[in-house]
Amino acid sequence: MEDKKKVPKRKWNSIVFIYIIAFFVISIIICTGYYSVKYNLEVGDIAKVTIKSPRDVEDKVTTEKDKEKALQSVSKVYKVDSSIKNDQLQKVQSLIDTFDKLRINKNSEEILNKIDDTYDLNIDDLNNIINLNDSDYNAFRTYLKESVDSLSTIVVRDNNSEDIANVRKNISSKLSGYNLSSEIKSIISKIDSSCIKVNAVVDEDKTKLLEEEALKKVQSVMIKKDQTIVKEGEPVEEWQIKVLESLGLLNSSRGNNFFIYASIVAIVAIVTFMQGRYLFKFRKEIFYSPRKFSLIFFLITIQILFARILVIQPFLIPLGATAILMVLIFDRETSLVINCLNAILLSVVVNFNVQIIIVFLLNIILTFMFMKKLNVRNDIFSSALIISVITIMINIFVGNVISSNLIEVLKNSALLMVGGVLSAIFAAGALPVIENMFDIVTNIKLLELSNPNNPLLKRLVVEAPGTYHHSLMVGNLAEVAAEEIKANATLARVGAFYHDIGKISNPIFFKENQVNESNPHNNLSSKISAMIIISHVTEGVKLSKEYALPTAIEDIIREHHGTDLVKYFYITERNNAENPDDVDVNLFKYPGPIPKSKESAIIMLADGVEASVRSIKNPTVESITEMVNNIFTNRLSEGQLDDCDLTLKDLNRIKEAFIKVLMSMYHQRIEYPKDKNNKEIEKSDLYRK
């Protein structure tokens, strides 16, 4: 395999250049879908045109107003101010201490002057306290503390009569449960009433929690794609201006479109990098071929361009075309990975339309499943029909889940059917154009070239039948061997059909075409004979260009002998020369180059093996195996396989495949007995009997 060290700098430059061009073109195509006309509007202006939203956007002004309403609806949570509570308890304790002194000195008037007027106590109240026995007094002290402590825990807000009434009710409830005289209860009631004060402060933490809960319930007000923002002839309001600004539709807007474009460029960069990375890691034969690498990104770009043009009716987009073409030109795995990544780019183009994305991914997967072996171009339509039917069925079910509008679902499904037909038409129509433009050979093209009615192959059949038969044998060997090592078996077989096509220029000079005729080489010098033999390669290349054969076939024609030596005539020349060392070996060598691909190398080996084994008079397993081993050893030692990707393991598999096929070709046949009477028996007589 090629790696970075072996790849010429020029090729690397081409790959980088192709990637950069594809990246910029794809980015521009997608960004055009997000370009919008800008308007010059202010609050209060009368709109001259109706403006619709190009995408989903939040109406922040209305959303903020809804949030303010939600906050206003939240009641503040209050709690008792602990400092006020403590102050009340201290004052009551001080009052109880005064009552304790009162009971000792019995001087009611003196004590009354020391008690705060807010308690509204009189001399009779103090005398009643003095007259209490110790047990009742202790109960009085306890109840007083308890009642004040209880009422001080009740929230009393400023100017809130309901809170005051609630405290008074609490006081009455407490007093009713005390086992004291009415006079003493009255004293406690007066003291408790004097302790009723505003003690509430806002509980910030609990209030904030309630506000947060209220805000969570507020949903953002969204302007949907294609929803009218401003109507023609109506005054523009503040919220509309804010929405237009957020969409970047005002001349005064700054930065909004920049971030959108930057995001699109970033998405394109990441996706195309992943696509390139996949090719580099797992499809090096594509990555290191500028033609194939450019074709991959050409197809991606065309897919995005079609989607951009047909985005107003996205179900008409030929979603399966690129996947089908990549399967036909490359392989199913490459098509699956590249197009799944391409789905990310397509989703940006169709404004993240979930239904279109599902349909596109479904097309990719179904293409992977059903586009396996296509023998003729019409097979594209039959496979595309199956894919379209399944896709439409899934689309109907998905559409019914997403929308309750059955008419719309059926309409979209009909458009999807048209899109499927367009995919097949585009793939079938574009394939020959792509084959010629990028000089790519596909299996369908190869199968067409293998048709005996092909003009050039027909010439080979008529003008050099022996070579044609030899080519068929080589094709059988090459196909089986290619399948063994996972090479392109179709290319190997068809390439073998054409590898000796140059022999039709001088067919009689090649042994397989000399039937009951004298060998013309007997009348020629070794140099001339070698030149004629070698010329079948150059003549084959000329015919390849004349009949516009794919480069892959032309390379096989050019490389199938590598720089091998025409040994028979070279040895003959040396034997006849006065000074053998003066014989120029280059006059007896094929021009090359040596094979660059696995298929070309397989055909070189198959060509040599088939011709050599055919020369064995009585082929056996041992003689065939020995001959095959010799051919392989010679090609390796001569360096003919140095530039191809075959490993020693591959060569062993190829060798085993050759021997197996050759044994089936040259198996011994039963010799039929002769009629002793030498009597001619008509076939018709045999059948009648």
C-alpha positions as CSV (number, residue, x, y, z in Angstrom):
1,M,0.0,0.0,0.0
2,E,1.0,3.5,-0.6
3,D,1.9,5.6,2.4
4,K,2.7,9.2,2.9
5,K,6.5,8.6,2.4
6,K,6.0,6.9,-0.9
7,V,3.4,9.3,-2.3
8,P,4.9,12.0,-4.5
9,K,4.6,15.6,-3.3
10,R,2.7,16.5,-6.4
11,K,0.0,13.9,-5.7
12,W,-0.3,15.2,-2.1
13,N,-0.7,18.7,-3.4
14,S,-3.5,17.5,-5.7
15,I,-5.3,15.8,-2.9
16,V,-5.1,18.9,-0.6
17,F,-6.1,21.2,-3.5
18,I,-9.2,19.0,-4.3
19,Y,-10.2,18.9,-0.6
20,I,-9.9,22.7,-0.2
21,I,-11.9,23.4,-3.3
22,A,-14.6,20.9,-2.3
23,F,-14.7,22.4,1.2
24,F,-15.2,26.0,0.0
25,V,-17.8,25.0,-2.7
26,I,-19.9,23.0,-0.3
27,S,-19.7,25.7,2.4
28,I,-20.8,28.4,-0.1
29,I,-23.7,26.3,-1.4
30,I,-25.0,25.6,2.1
31,C,-24.5,29.2,3.3
32,T,-26.6,30.6,0.4
33,G,-29.6,28.9,2.0
34,Y,-29.1,31.1,5.1
35,Y,-28.6,34.4,3.3
36,S,-31.5,36.8,3.8
37,V,-32.5,40.2,2.5
38,K,-32.1,43.0,5.1
39,Y,-34.6,45.7,5.9
40,N,-34.4,49.3,7.3
41,L,-37.1,49.5,9.9
42,E,-37.7,51.1,13.3
43,V,-40.5,51.0,15.9
44,G,-43.6,52.7,14.5
45,D,-42.6,52.4,10.9
46,I,-45.3,51.1,8.4
47,A,-44.0,47.9,6.8
48,K,-43.9,48.0,3.1
49,V,-43.6,44.3,2.7
50,T,-44.6,41.2,4.6
51,I,-41.6,39.6,6.3
52,K,-41.5,35.9,7.2
53,S,-39.1,34.2,9.5
54,P,-36.4,32.2,7.6
55,R,-36.0,29.8,10.5
56,D,-37.2,29.2,14.1
57,V,-36.4,32.0,16.4
58,E,-37.4,33.1,19.9
59,D,-39.5,36.2,20.5
60,K,-37.4,37.4,23.4
61,V,-39.5,40.5,24.1
62,T,-42.8,38.6,24.5
63,T,-41.0,35.8,26.5
64,E,-39.5,38.4,28.9
65,K,-43.0,39.9,29.4
66,D,-44.4,36.5,30.2
67,K,-41.6,36.0,32.7
68,E,-42.3,39.3,34.4
69,K,-46.0,38.4,34.7
70,A,-45.0,35.1,36.2
71,L,-42.7,36.8,38.8
72,Q,-45.4,39.3,39.7
73,S,-47.8,36.4,40.3
74,V,-45.5,34.9,42.9
75,S,-46.4,36.0,46.5
76,K,-43.5,36.9,48.7
77,V,-42.7,34.5,51.5
78,Y,-42.3,36.1,55.0
79,K,-40.7,35.0,58.1
80,V,-40.5,36.3,61.7
81,D,-37.7,38.7,62.4
82,S,-35.8,36.9,65.1
83,S,-34.4,40.1,66.6
84,I,-38.0,41.4,67.2
85,K,-39.0,38.1,68.7
86,N,-36.0,38.1,71.1
87,D,-36.7,41.7,72.1
88,Q,-40.3,40.9,73.0
89,L,-39.3,37.9,75.1
90,Q,-36.8,40.0,76.9
91,K,-39.3,42.6,77.7
92,V,-41.8,40.1,79.0
93,Q,-39.1,38.5,81.1
94,S,-38.3,41.9,82.6
95,L,-42.0,42.4,83.3
96,I,-42.2,39.1,85.1
97,D,-39.2,40.1,87.2
98,T,-41.1,43.3,88.1
99,F,-44.1,41.2,89.1
100,D,-41.8,39.1,91.3
101,K,-40.7,42.3,93.1
102,L,-44.3,43.4,93.4
103,R,-45.2,40.3,95.3
104,I,-42.3,40.9,97.7
105,N,-42.8,44.6,98.6
106,K,-46.5,44.8,98.0
107,N,-46.2,48.4,96.7
108,S,-48.5,48.5,93.8
109,E,-48.4,52.2,93.1
110,E,-44.7,52.3,93.0
111,I,-44.4,49.3,90.7
112,L,-47.2,50.6,88.4
113,N,-45.1,53.7,87.7
114,K,-42.2,51.5,86.6
115,I,-44.3,49.4,84.2
116,D,-44.5,50.5,80.5
117,D,-47.9,52.1,79.7
118,T,-48.2,50.0,76.6
119,Y,-49.2,47.0,78.7
120,D,-52.3,49.0,79.8
121,L,-52.2,47.6,83.3
122,N,-53.9,49.3,86.3
123,I,-53.6,49.1,90.1
124,D,-56.3,46.5,90.3
125,D,-54.4,44.2,88.0
126,L,-51.3,44.5,90.1
127,N,-53.3,43.8,93.3
128,N,-54.8,40.7,91.7
129,I,-51.3,39.5,91.0
130,I,-50.2,40.2,94.6
131,N,-53.2,38.2,95.9
132,L,-52.4,35.1,93.9
133,N,-51.1,32.1,95.8
134,D,-47.7,30.8,94.8
135,S,-49.1,28.0,92.8
136,D,-51.4,30.2,90.7
137,Y,-48.6,32.8,90.4
138,N,-46.2,30.2,89.0
139,A,-48.9,29.1,86.6
140,F,-49.4,32.8,85.6
141,R,-45.7,33.3,85.0
142,T,-45.5,30.1,82.8
143,Y,-48.6,30.9,80.8
144,L,-47.5,34.4,80.2
145,K,-44.1,33.3,78.8
146,E,-45.7,30.6,76.8
147,S,-48.4,32.8,75.2
148,V,-45.9,35.6,74.3
149,D,-43.5,33.1,72.9
150,S,-46.3,31.5,70.8
151,L,-47.6,34.7,69.4
152,S,-44.1,36.0,68.6
153,T,-43.7,33.1,66.1
154,I,-46.7,34.3,64.1
155,V,-45.9,36.5,61.1
156,V,-47.4,40.0,61.3
157,R,-47.0,42.1,58.2
158,D,-47.2,45.8,58.1
159,N,-50.8,47.2,57.7
160,N,-52.1,43.7,57.5
161,S,-55.3,43.5,59.6
162,E,-55.7,39.8,58.7
163,D,-52.3,39.0,60.4
164,I,-53.4,41.0,63.5
165,A,-56.7,39.3,63.7
166,N,-55.0,35.9,63.4
167,V,-52.7,36.8,66.4
168,R,-55.7,37.9,68.5
169,K,-57.5,34.7,67.6
170,N,-54.5,32.8,68.7
171,I,-54.4,34.7,72.0
172,S,-58.0,33.9,72.7
173,S,-57.5,30.3,71.8
174,K,-54.5,30.0,74.2
175,L,-56.3,31.8,77.1
176,S,-59.3,29.5,76.9
177,G,-57.1,26.6,77.6
178,Y,-55.5,28.2,80.8
179,N,-56.8,27.2,84.2
180,L,-56.8,30.7,85.6
181,S,-59.3,33.3,86.9
182,S,-60.9,35.7,84.4
183,E,-59.0,38.6,86.0
184,I,-55.6,36.9,85.5
185,K,-56.5,35.9,82.0
186,S,-57.4,39.5,81.3
187,I,-54.0,40.6,82.5
188,I,-52.3,38.1,80.1
189,S,-54.5,39.2,77.3
190,K,-53.5,42.9,77.8
191,I,-49.8,42.0,77.9
192,D,-50.1,39.7,74.8
193,S,-52.0,42.4,72.9
194,S,-49.3,44.9,73.7
195,C,-46.7,42.5,72.2
196,I,-48.5,42.4,68.8
197,K,-46.0,44.2,66.5
198,V,-45.0,44.0,62.9
199,N,-42.3,41.3,62.9
200,A,-42.3,40.1,59.3
201,V,-39.3,40.2,56.9
202,V,-39.2,38.7,53.4
203,D,-37.7,35.2,53.3
204,E,-35.5,35.7,50.3
205,D,-34.5,32.1,49.8
206,K,-38.0,30.6,49.8
207,T,-39.3,33.5,47.6
208,K,-36.5,33.0,45.1
209,L,-37.3,29.3,44.9
210,L,-40.9,30.1,44.1
211,E,-39.9,32.6,41.5
212,E,-37.6,30.0,39.9
213,E,-40.4,27.5,39.8
214,A,-42.7,30.1,38.2
215,L,-40.0,30.9,35.6
216,K,-39.5,27.3,34.7
217,K,-43.2,27.1,33.8
218,V,-42.9,30.0,31.3
219,Q,-42.3,28.6,27.8
220,S,-40.3,30.6,25.3
221,V,-42.4,32.2,22.7
222,M,-41.1,30.9,19.3
223,I,-41.6,32.3,15.9
224,K,-41.7,29.3,13.5
225,K,-40.0,29.0,10.1
226,D,-42.1,30.8,7.5
227,Q,-44.3,32.4,10.2
228,T,-45.2,36.0,9.4
229,I,-43.3,38.5,11.6
230,V,-44.4,41.8,10.1
231,K,-47.5,42.3,7.9
232,E,-47.4,44.7,5.0
233,G,-49.2,48.0,5.9
234,E,-49.0,47.5,9.6
235,P,-46.9,49.5,12.1
236,V,-43.8,47.7,13.4
237,E,-43.7,47.0,17.2
238,E,-40.8,46.7,19.5
239,W,-41.0,42.9,19.7
240,Q,-41.0,42.6,16.0
241,I,-37.8,44.8,15.7
242,K,-36.1,42.5,18.3
243,V,-37.1,39.4,16.4
244,L,-35.8,40.8,13.1
245,E,-32.5,41.8,14.8
246,S,-32.0,38.3,16.2
247,L,-32.6,36.9,12.7
248,G,-30.1,39.4,11.3
249,L,-32.8,40.9,8.9
250,L,-32.1,44.5,9.8
251,N,-29.4,46.7,8.4
252,S,-28.5,47.6,11.9
253,S,-28.0,44.0,12.8
254,R,-24.4,43.0,13.5
255,G,-22.8,39.6,14.0
256,N,-25.9,37.4,13.9
257,N,-25.2,36.1,10.3
258,F,-21.5,35.8,11.0
259,F,-22.1,33.2,13.7
260,I,-24.5,31.3,11.5
261,Y,-22.0,31.2,8.6
262,A,-19.1,30.3,11.0
263,S,-21.1,27.4,12.4
264,I,-21.9,26.1,8.9
265,V,-18.3,26.3,7.8
266,A,-17.3,24.5,11.0
267,I,-19.8,21.7,10.3
268,V,-18.6,21.4,6.7
269,A,-15.0,21.3,7.9
270,I,-15.6,18.6,10.5
271,V,-17.7,16.4,8.2
272,T,-15.4,16.6,5.1
273,F,-12.4,16.0,7.4
274,M,-14.1,12.8,8.7
275,Q,-14.9,11.7,5.1
276,G,-11.3,12.3,4.1
277,R,-10.0,10.6,7.2
278,Y,-12.1,7.5,6.5
279,L,-10.7,7.3,2.9
280,F,-7.2,7.7,4.2
281,K,-7.5,5.0,6.8
282,F,-9.7,2.4,5.1
283,R,-9.8,3.2,1.3
284,K,-6.2,4.2,0.5
285,E,-6.7,3.3,-3.2
286,I,-9.3,6.0,-3.4
287,F,-7.5,8.5,-1.2
288,Y,-4.3,8.3,-3.1
289,S,-6.0,8.5,-6.5
290,P,-6.7,12.2,-7.4
291,R,-9.3,11.1,-9.9
292,K,-11.2,8.9,-7.4
293,F,-10.7,11.3,-4.5
294,S,-12.1,14.2,-6.6
295,L,-15.0,12.1,-7.8
296,I,-16.0,11.3,-4.2
297,F,-16.2,15.0,-3.3
298,F,-17.7,15.8,-6.7
299,L,-20.6,13.5,-5.9
300,I,-21.0,14.9,-2.4
301,T,-21.1,18.5,-3.9
302,I,-23.7,17.5,-6.5
303,Q,-25.9,15.9,-3.7
304,I,-25.7,19.2,-1.7
305,L,-26.4,21.3,-4.7
306,F,-29.5,19.3,-5.7
307,A,-30.7,19.5,-2.1
308,R,-30.1,23.3,-2.1
309,I,-32.0,23.8,-5.3
310,L,-35.0,21.6,-4.4
311,V,-35.2,22.6,-0.7
312,I,-38.6,24.2,-1.3
313,Q,-39.8,20.7,-2.1
314,P,-37.3,18.6,-0.2
315,F,-39.2,15.3,-1.0
316,L,-38.2,15.8,-4.6
317,I,-34.5,15.7,-3.9
318,P,-32.9,12.6,-5.5
319,L,-31.7,11.4,-2.1
320,G,-30.5,7.9,-3.3
321,A,-28.6,9.0,-6.4
322,T,-25.2,9.6,-4.7
323,A,-25.4,6.4,-2.7
324,I,-26.3,4.4,-5.8
325,L,-23.4,5.9,-7.8
326,M,-20.9,5.3,-5.0
327,V,-21.9,1.6,-4.8
328,L,-21.6,1.2,-8.6
329,I,-18.3,3.1,-8.8
330,F,-16.6,2.2,-5.6
331,D,-18.1,-0.3,-3.1
332,R,-21.0,-0.6,-0.7
333,E,-19.1,0.1,2.5
334,T,-17.6,3.4,1.1
335,S,-21.1,4.5,0.0
336,L,-22.5,3.7,3.4
337,V,-19.9,5.6,5.4
338,I,-19.5,8.6,3.1
339,N,-23.2,9.2,2.7
340,C,-24.1,8.7,6.4
341,L,-21.6,11.5,7.1
342,N,-23.1,13.5,4.2
343,A,-26.5,13.2,6.0
344,I,-25.2,15.8,8.5
345,L,-24.5,18.3,5.7
346,L,-27.9,17.5,4.1
347,S,-29.7,18.1,7.4
348,V,-28.2,21.7,7.5
349,V,-29.5,22.3,3.9
350,V,-33.0,21.1,4.7
351,N,-33.2,23.1,7.9
352,F,-33.0,19.9,10.0
353,N,-36.2,18.5,8.6
354,V,-36.4,15.2,10.6
355,Q,-38.6,13.4,8.0
356,I,-36.1,14.2,5.2
357,I,-33.2,13.1,7.3
358,I,-34.9,9.8,8.1
359,V,-35.7,9.2,4.5
360,F,-32.1,10.0,3.4
361,L,-30.6,7.6,5.9
362,L,-33.1,4.9,4.9
363,N,-32.1,5.3,1.3
364,I,-28.4,4.9,2.2
365,I,-29.0,1.7,4.2
366,L,-31.4,0.2,1.6
367,T,-28.9,1.0,-1.1
368,F,-26.2,-0.9,0.9
369,M,-28.6,-3.8,1.3
370,F,-30.0,-4.1,-2.3
371,M,-27.3,-2.7,-4.6
372,K,-25.1,-5.8,-4.6
373,K,-24.4,-7.2,-8.0
374,L,-25.7,-5.3,-11.0
375,N,-25.1,-6.8,-14.4
376,V,-26.7,-4.2,-16.7
377,R,-27.7,-0.6,-16.3
378,N,-31.4,-1.4,-16.2
379,D,-30.8,-3.2,-12.9
380,I,-30.4,0.2,-11.4
381,F,-34.1,0.9,-12.0
382,S,-35.3,-2.4,-10.6
383,S,-33.2,-1.9,-7.4
384,A,-34.2,1.7,-7.1
385,L,-37.9,0.7,-7.4
386,I,-37.6,-1.7,-4.4
387,I,-35.8,1.0,-2.4
388,S,-38.5,3.6,-3.3
389,V,-41.4,1.3,-2.3
390,I,-39.9,0.6,1.1
391,T,-38.9,4.2,1.7
392,I,-42.4,5.4,0.8
393,M,-44.0,2.9,3.2
394,I,-41.8,4.1,6.1
395,N,-42.4,7.7,5.1
396,I,-46.2,7.2,5.4
397,F,-45.9,5.7,8.8
398,V,-43.4,8.3,10.1
399,G,-45.6,11.0,8.6
400,N,-48.7,9.8,10.4
401,V,-46.7,9.9,13.7
402,I,-45.4,13.4,13.1
403,S,-48.6,14.9,11.5
404,S,-52.3,14.2,11.5
405,N,-52.7,15.7,8.0
406,L,-53.0,12.5,5.9
407,I,-53.4,14.5,2.7
408,E,-50.1,16.2,3.3
409,V,-48.4,12.8,4.1
410,L,-49.7,11.2,0.9
411,K,-48.6,14.2,-1.1
412,N,-45.1,14.0,0.3
413,S,-45.0,10.3,-0.3
414,A,-45.9,10.9,-4.0
415,L,-43.2,13.5,-4.3
416,L,-40.8,11.0,-2.7
417,M,-41.7,8.5,-5.4
418,V,-40.8,11.1,-8.0
419,G,-37.6,11.7,-6.1
420,G,-36.8,8.0,-6.2
421,V,-37.4,7.9,-10.0
422,L,-35.1,10.9,-10.4
423,S,-32.5,9.1,-8.3
424,A,-32.5,6.1,-10.7
425,I,-32.6,8.3,-13.8
426,F,-29.8,10.5,-12.5
427,A,-27.6,7.5,-11.5
428,A,-28.1,5.6,-14.7
429,G,-27.6,8.7,-16.9
430,A,-24.7,10.1,-14.9
431,L,-22.8,6.8,-14.7
432,P,-21.4,6.8,-18.3
433,V,-20.7,10.5,-18.1
434,I,-18.7,10.0,-14.9
435,E,-17.0,6.9,-16.4
436,N,-15.7,9.0,-19.3
437,M,-15.1,12.2,-17.4
438,F,-13.1,10.6,-14.5
439,D,-11.9,7.6,-16.5
440,I,-13.4,5.3,-13.9
441,V,-14.2,1.7,-14.7
442,T,-17.3,0.2,-13.1
443,N,-18.5,-3.4,-13.1
444,I,-21.3,-2.5,-15.4
445,K,-18.9,-1.0,-17.9
446,L,-16.7,-4.1,-17.6
447,L,-19.6,-6.4,-18.2
448,E,-20.5,-4.4,-21.3
449,L,-16.9,-4.7,-22.5
450,S,-17.0,-8.5,-22.0
451,N,-19.8,-8.9,-24.5
452,P,-18.5,-10.8,-27.5
453,N,-20.4,-8.4,-29.7
454,N,-18.2,-5.5,-28.6
455,P,-16.6,-4.3,-31.8
456,L,-13.0,-4.7,-30.7
457,L,-13.6,-8.1,-29.0
458,K,-15.5,-9.2,-32.1
459,R,-12.4,-8.4,-34.2
460,L,-10.3,-10.5,-31.9
461,V,-12.7,-13.5,-32.3
462,V,-12.7,-13.2,-36.1
463,E,-9.1,-12.1,-36.8
464,A,-7.2,-14.0,-34.0
465,P,-9.4,-16.9,-32.8
466,G,-6.4,-18.6,-31.2
467,T,-5.6,-15.5,-29.2
468,Y,-9.2,-15.1,-28.2
469,H,-9.3,-18.7,-26.8
470,H,-6.1,-18.0,-25.0
471,S,-7.6,-14.8,-23.5
472,L,-10.6,-16.7,-22.3
473,M,-8.4,-19.2,-20.5
474,V,-6.3,-16.4,-19.0
475,G,-9.6,-14.7,-18.0
476,N,-10.8,-17.8,-16.1
477,L,-7.5,-18.1,-14.3
478,A,-7.4,-14.4,-13.4
479,E,-11.0,-14.2,-12.2
480,V,-10.6,-17.1,-9.8
481,A,-7.3,-15.8,-8.5
482,A,-8.7,-12.3,-8.0
483,E,-11.6,-13.6,-6.0
484,E,-9.2,-15.5,-3.8
485,I,-7.3,-12.3,-2.7
486,K,-10.4,-10.0,-2.7
487,A,-9.2,-8.1,-5.8
488,N,-11.5,-6.9,-8.6
489,A,-12.4,-10.2,-10.2
490,T,-14.5,-8.6,-13.0
491,L,-11.6,-6.2,-14.0
492,A,-9.2,-9.2,-13.9
493,R,-11.4,-11.3,-16.2
494,V,-12.3,-8.5,-18.7
495,G,-8.7,-7.2,-18.6
496,A,-7.6,-10.7,-19.6
497,F,-10.0,-10.6,-22.6
498,Y,-8.2,-7.5,-23.9
499,H,-4.6,-8.1,-22.7
500,D,-3.4,-9.5,-26.1
501,I,-5.7,-7.4,-28.3
502,G,-2.6,-6.0,-30.1
503,K,-2.1,-9.4,-31.7
504,I,-4.9,-8.7,-34.2
505,S,-2.4,-6.5,-36.0
506,N,-0.2,-9.5,-36.9
507,P,-2.1,-12.6,-35.7
508,I,-0.2,-15.1,-37.8
509,F,3.0,-14.4,-36.0
510,F,1.7,-15.8,-32.8
511,K,1.7,-19.6,-32.2
512,E,-1.9,-19.9,-31.1
513,N,-3.1,-18.6,-34.4
514,Q,-0.9,-20.8,-36.6
515,V,-3.2,-23.6,-37.6
516,N,-1.8,-25.8,-40.4
517,E,0.4,-23.0,-41.5
518,S,4.1,-22.6,-41.6
519,N,5.7,-20.4,-39.0
520,P,6.5,-17.0,-40.6
521,H,9.3,-16.4,-38.1
522,N,11.3,-19.1,-39.9
523,N,11.9,-16.5,-42.6
524,L,12.8,-13.6,-40.3
525,S,15.8,-12.6,-38.2
526,S,15.5,-13.0,-34.4
527,K,15.5,-9.2,-34.0
528,I,12.6,-8.7,-36.4
529,S,10.7,-11.5,-34.8
530,A,11.2,-10.1,-31.3
531,M,10.2,-6.7,-32.5
532,I,6.9,-8.1,-34.0
533,I,6.2,-10.1,-30.8
534,I,6.9,-7.0,-28.6
535,S,4.9,-4.8,-30.8
536,H,1.6,-6.5,-29.8
537,V,1.8,-4.5,-26.5
538,T,2.2,-1.1,-28.2
539,E,-0.3,-2.0,-30.9
540,G,-2.7,-3.1,-28.1
541,V,-2.3,0.3,-26.4
542,K,-3.1,2.1,-29.8
543,L,-6.2,0.0,-30.2
544,S,-7.2,0.7,-26.6
545,K,-7.1,4.4,-27.3
546,E,-8.8,4.1,-30.7
547,Y,-11.7,2.2,-29.1
548,A,-11.7,4.3,-26.0
549,L,-11.1,1.5,-23.5
550,P,-10.9,2.5,-19.9
551,T,-7.4,3.4,-18.5
552,A,-7.6,0.4,-16.2
553,I,-7.8,-1.9,-19.2
554,E,-5.2,0.0,-21.1
555,D,-2.8,-0.3,-18.1
556,I,-3.3,-4.1,-18.1
557,I,-2.5,-4.2,-21.9
558,R,0.6,-2.1,-21.3
559,E,1.8,-3.9,-18.2
560,H,1.0,-7.6,-18.7
561,H,4.5,-8.4,-19.9
562,G,6.2,-5.8,-17.7
563,T,9.9,-5.6,-18.8
564,D,10.1,-9.3,-19.5
565,L,12.6,-10.7,-22.0
566,V,11.5,-12.5,-25.2
567,K,13.8,-15.3,-24.3
568,Y,13.4,-17.6,-27.3
569,F,14.5,-15.0,-29.9
570,Y,17.1,-13.5,-27.5
571,I,18.8,-16.9,-27.0
572,T,18.5,-17.7,-30.7
573,E,20.2,-14.4,-31.5
574,R,23.0,-15.1,-29.1
575,N,23.5,-18.6,-30.5
576,N,23.8,-17.2,-34.0
577,A,26.0,-14.3,-33.1
578,E,29.7,-14.4,-33.6
579,N,30.1,-12.5,-30.3
580,P,27.1,-13.3,-28.0
581,D,28.0,-10.5,-25.6
582,D,27.5,-7.9,-28.3
583,V,23.8,-8.8,-28.5
584,D,21.8,-5.8,-27.1
585,V,19.4,-7.3,-24.6
586,N,17.2,-4.2,-24.7
587,L,16.1,-5.1,-28.2
588,F,14.5,-8.2,-26.8
589,K,12.7,-6.7,-23.8
590,Y,9.1,-5.5,-23.5
591,P,8.9,-1.7,-22.9
592,G,7.0,-2.1,-19.6
593,P,6.2,-0.7,-17.2
594,I,5.9,-3.5,-14.7
595,P,2.4,-4.1,-13.2
596,K,1.1,-1.4,-10.8
597,S,-2.1,-3.1,-9.7
598,K,-3.1,-6.5,-8.3
599,E,-5.3,-7.2,-11.3
600,S,-2.5,-6.4,-13.8
601,A,0.0,-8.6,-11.9
602,I,-2.5,-11.5,-11.8
603,I,-3.0,-11.3,-15.5
604,M,0.8,-11.3,-16.1
605,L,1.1,-14.5,-14.0
606,A,-2.0,-16.1,-15.6
607,D,-0.8,-15.3,-19.1
608,G,2.6,-16.9,-18.5
609,V,1.1,-19.9,-16.7
610,E,-1.5,-20.6,-19.3
611,A,0.9,-20.5,-22.2
612,S,3.5,-22.5,-20.4
613,V,1.2,-25.3,-19.2
614,R,-0.4,-25.5,-22.7
615,S,3.1,-26.5,-24.0
616,I,3.3,-29.5,-21.7
617,K,2.5,-32.6,-23.8
618,N,1.2,-34.8,-21.0
619,P,0.1,-32.5,-18.1
620,T,0.0,-34.1,-14.7
621,V,-0.4,-32.6,-11.2
622,E,3.3,-32.6,-10.7
623,S,4.3,-31.1,-14.0
624,I,1.6,-28.4,-13.8
625,T,2.6,-27.5,-10.2
626,E,6.3,-27.4,-11.2
627,M,5.6,-25.1,-14.2
628,V,3.4,-22.8,-12.1
629,N,6.1,-22.6,-9.4
630,N,8.8,-21.8,-12.0
631,I,6.7,-19.0,-13.5
632,F,6.1,-17.4,-10.1
633,T,9.7,-17.7,-9.1
634,N,11.0,-16.2,-12.3
635,R,8.6,-13.2,-12.1
636,L,9.6,-12.5,-8.5
637,S,13.3,-12.8,-9.2
638,E,13.1,-10.5,-12.2
639,G,11.4,-7.9,-10.1
640,Q,8.2,-7.9,-12.2
641,L,6.0,-7.8,-9.1
642,D,7.8,-5.1,-7.2
643,D,5.4,-2.2,-7.8
644,C,2.1,-4.0,-7.2
645,D,0.4,-4.6,-3.8
646,L,0.6,-8.4,-3.8
647,T,2.0,-10.0,-0.7
648,L,3.6,-13.4,-0.4
649,K,0.4,-14.7,1.1
650,D,-1.5,-13.4,-1.9
651,L,0.9,-15.1,-4.3
652,N,0.5,-18.4,-2.5
653,R,-3.3,-18.1,-2.8
654,I,-3.0,-17.2,-6.5
655,K,-0.8,-20.1,-7.1
656,E,-3.2,-22.5,-5.5
657,A,-6.1,-21.1,-7.5
658,F,-4.2,-21.4,-10.7
659,I,-3.3,-25.1,-10.1
660,K,-6.9,-25.9,-9.2
661,V,-8.2,-24.3,-12.4
662,L,-5.5,-25.8,-14.6
663,M,-6.2,-29.3,-13.3
664,S,-9.8,-28.9,-14.2
665,M,-8.8,-27.7,-17.7
666,Y,-6.4,-30.5,-18.4
667,H,-8.0,-33.5,-16.6
668,Q,-7.6,-36.8,-18.5
669,R,-10.6,-37.7,-20.7
670,I,-12.0,-41.2,-21.3
671,E,-10.9,-42.6,-24.7
672,Y,-14.0,-43.8,-26.5
673,P,-13.7,-47.3,-28.2
674,K,-13.7,-47.6,-32.0
675,D,-16.2,-49.7,-34.0
676,K,-14.3,-52.9,-35.0
677,N,-16.3,-53.1,-38.1
678,N,-15.5,-49.5,-39.0
679,K,-19.1,-49.1,-39.9
680,E,-20.4,-45.6,-40.0
681,I,-23.4,-45.2,-37.8
682,E,-25.5,-42.2,-38.3
683,K,-26.4,-40.3,-35.1
684,S,-30.0,-40.3,-36.1
685,D,-29.9,-44.1,-36.2
686,L,-28.5,-44.2,-32.7
687,Y,-31.2,-42.0,-31.4
688,R,-33.9,-44.0,-33.2
689,K,-32.6,-47.2,-31.6
